Amino acid sequence: MSAAVLLIRLLDVIIWLVLARVIISWINLREDNPVRQGLEKLVDPVMAPLSKYLVLGGMDLSPLVVIFGLNFLQGAIRSSLM
């Protein structure tokens, strides 16, 4: 398995972690929940810088931008493999 394929898989995992973080925020788990804390530690460093600028009417759009960005990066990697 090439490094590019591994990178694409890693980006897939990050996308799923971002989606899990969004779902966790909807169901309002307690702040001391270990699943919530783990997801925050993994995903928030990527989303926090964007969250400052991408809040629209109380809704944080940073997960959407991160997922689009990661999908774009995956597409660029895939096209470089061809």
N, C-alpha and C positions, 0 to 999 in steps of 0.2 A: 504494500500500500504506500503510495507516494505521500510526500509531505503536504501537497496541495489537497489531496483527498482527506487527510487527517485534519487539516485546517477547516475544510468545509464541514466536516462532522463536528468539530469543536464549535463552530459558529451555529450549527443546528442546536447543540446543547444550550448555548447561551440564549438563543431565541426562545427555547422552551422554558428556561429559567425566568426570562423576562415575563413570559405569559403566566407562569405560575405566580410570580410576584404580583402581577395585576389581579389575578383571581383572589389571592390571599388578601389583598387590600380591599376587595369588595366584600369579603365575608367577615372582616373586622376581627381577626384573631388577636388575642391579647398580646401585648408587647413582649411578654416574657416567654412566649411560645417558641420552642427551639426551631421549628420549621420556619416560622416567620423570621427569626433572627438570622438563620442560615441563609435564607434567600436575600435578605437585606444586605448581608455582608458580601454576598457574591455579585448581586446585581446593582446595588445602589452606587458603587463607584463609577459605573458606566452611565447611569441615568441621572445622578445628582447634578452634575454640571449643566445638563440640559434642562432639568426641572426648574432652574432659576428663571429661565426665559420662555419656557413652553407651557405656561399655565394659561388656560383660556376659560374664563368664567368658572373658576374653581376646579376645572378638569385638567389634570396633568397629561400633556400629550407626549412627554418624553419616551414612554414605552413604544408608542407608534413610530416615532422618528428613529429610535434605536433599531427596531425590527426592520424598518425599511432600509436603513443604512446597512445592517448586516446582510439582508437579502441582496442588496446591490453589490456588496463585497463578495458574496458567494457567486453571483453571476459573473463578476469580473474574473474571479479565480477559475470558474468553469470555462469561460471563453478563452482564457490563456492556456488551458489544457488542450484545446482543439487545434 
